Amino acid sequence: MELEQHQSSEGSFLDTSLDIDPVSDAIGAEIKGIDLALINDQTFAAIHAAWLKYNVLLFRDQTISDSDLVAFSRRFGELDESPPNENGVMSVPGLPEILILSNVIENGVAIGSLGNEECIWHTDMNYNERPPMGSALFALEVPPKGGNTGFLNMYRAFDALPVELHRKIERLTIKHDSTTNSAGFRRVGSEEVGDIRTSPGAIHPIIRTHPETKRKALYLGRRRYAYIPGLSLEDSEVLLDEIWAHTTQEQFYWHHKWRAGDIVVWDNRCTMHRRDDFPQSSRRIMHRTQIKGDQPH
Ligand code: SIN
């Protein structure tokens, strides 16, 4: 058991014991023995401090309702409504904050987004001016094989940058294409990308400072259709490949094998994630919330 001591909003120090078990050397921790439907402000303050420290938190054996998932997520901040994906907006009826991610098809209609495809490394909604600060993902049904989700520590990737690569990118930005999602599907209402230099999407610095921890992290979004403004297309591709080859080294990530009842909450400001594909013959149903964030600086 780890004793977390941290400052309350009134300035006094709280002692809150959380049973915290790091899940890898790279990133993430499991917090044991907590029912997320029942936590109080003091326990949440300790969870939040652990989130900033470990970047990804895992809670197992949760039986909470969708409304409780929304209430827990809202403790981190105001929530986004579900974004449109390849099948339009796929939220839980009456709860626009919950996006369904699923491969399940009922009566010929997909009940959620992203199907059973692999999702490449990305940070959620990087193509927006104000990407979400974080996301919570609740596993309702999981396949026996595949569908694991990887999380990558972008602080570590930044800290380990070779000097020359750091020098090359420190004042550069990336234009984050908004037309295609991480499973490769075109978003509803998006046009086919013609020229990646002019396709729509927000521009953010490659190196950002986390607004709460003040630590620097790489911010890459996703590789597909990314472009570094100010460089020729060819130079942009070469430099992006170099940054991605550095960032996606195994030493920076961990993959989570889901069990039904797991909730994972990640900090989008200092992580990327990806998902393995899985057989379409098995079912996977996940409910996701997203916490509103600020413009990366
Ligand atoms: C995602 O947000 O990219 C999907 C993660 C997952 O389905 O595990």
Residues whose N, C-alpha, C, O or C-beta is under 5 A from the ligand:
A	BS01	SIN	L101 C119 G147 T149 R275
